[in-house]
């Protein structure tokens, strides 16, 4: 998928009620297009080893708009691995 999406203000935190890992981010649409739905993929790493892979959607993302989203990574416990996340990849897969 072509288009420019920018991600800012990443926060890796513990879920409020559970022990899961949560990722909170902002996404900005600078693609020149309005989207009803955009599908994104996020991969979390410890050093060079991928430890989680999550797909999620953001609805109603207009050109020039910035939206905040949270992704729950249920297979990872924050206390056991959250502090060890060293990098992530985040990209758009599709949109309409």
C-alpha positions, 0 to 999 in steps of 0.5 A: 500500500502506498501512502504516508502515515507517520507514527508518534508518541509510542508508549509501551505500558501495562493494561489497566486491568490485566497484565498484558502489554499495551502499545499506545501511539498516534498515527497521522495520515499525510497520504493525500487521501481520506480512508474509511479503514486502514489496516496496520501491522506492528512487529515488536522486537527484543534486539533483532528477535521478533517477539510479537506480531499484531494487526489492527485497524483505524477507522475514519482516518482522513487526510491530515488527521492524527488519531490515537490508538491502543493495541493490546498484545495479549500474548505478552505480559508487561512485567516479564517482557515489556521493558525488554522491547527494544524496537518495533516496525509499524506499517500500513497493509491496506486501506479503502 
